[in-house]
């Protein structure tokens, strides 16, 4: 899905027996319920974005309960209605495929970083919590309520954007410090005056 689909919290529509069913993106306020059911499915799917019927049949066979839980969170169907839908495998596959597509931000990871970067991230992950991510967004103007009402995809993209901006700020500050160290006082004052204009 594109960034505007994610940012606008749009949903996908699925027609089942003359009934239009809305399939939504998962919201952060439901993420604790989502992740327990969605993680085994994500691990089984790997990092592929095109799900064949055969792949989805295997997912349903191995993780039917988890499929029901995630579909219950992103549709208005209760668990009994979803189980009834599962009786028609073709329709259930279509419903699951739509749910996976609407929540692609969760199921598809971007390219893996370099090994050096990955090792550093693994060390950081051991000491960081969700509240660190929330604080990062709060310190950049988001409220707790707005974060909880974000889709997972929006949360992920906003967090990546803030981290990118913070890195750019650090690089800019480093360059200014280096320039200040090597520049004559008059030249540095001239540079600072230009920045103020």
Long-range contacts (C-beta under 8 A, 24 or more apart in sequence): 1-101, 1-102, 1-104, 1-105, 1-153, 3-157, 6-105, 6-151, 6-153, 6-154, 6-157, 7-154, 7-157, 9-150, 9-151, 9-154, 11-102, 12-98, 12-101, 12-102, 14-94, 14-95, 14-98, 16-85, 16-91, 16-94, 16-95, 21-75, 21-76, 21-77, 21-95, 22-75, 22-76, 23-74, 23-75, 23-95, 23-98, 23-99, 23-102, 24-74, 24-75, 24-102, 25-74, 25-102, 25-103, 25-105, 25-151, 25-152, 25-153, 26-70, 26-73, 26-74, 26-103, 26-106, 26-151, 26-152, 27-148, 27-149, 27-150, 27-151, 27-152, 28-147, 28-148, 28-149, 28-150, 28-151, 28-152, 28-155, 29-148, 29-149, 30-73, 31-152, 33-69, 33-73, 34-70, 34-73, 34-106, 34-152, 36-69, 37-65, 37-66, 37-67, 37-69, 37-70, 37-73, 38-66, 38-70, 38-103, 38-106, 38-107, 40-66, 41-66, 41-67, 41-70, 41-107, 42-106, 42-107, 45-100, 45-107, 47-108, 47-109, 48-108, 49-104, 49-107, 49-108, 51-97, 51-100, 53-93, 56-93, 56-96, 56-97, 57-89, 57-93, 59-96, 60-86, 60-89, 60-92, 60-93, 60-96, 67-92, 67-96, 70-99, 70-103, 71-95, 71-96, 71-99, 74-99, 74-102, 74-103, 75-99, 103-152, 103-153, 104-153, 105-151, 105-152, 105-153, 105-156, 105-157, 106-152, 106-153, 133-159, 136-162, 136-163, 137-162, 140-165
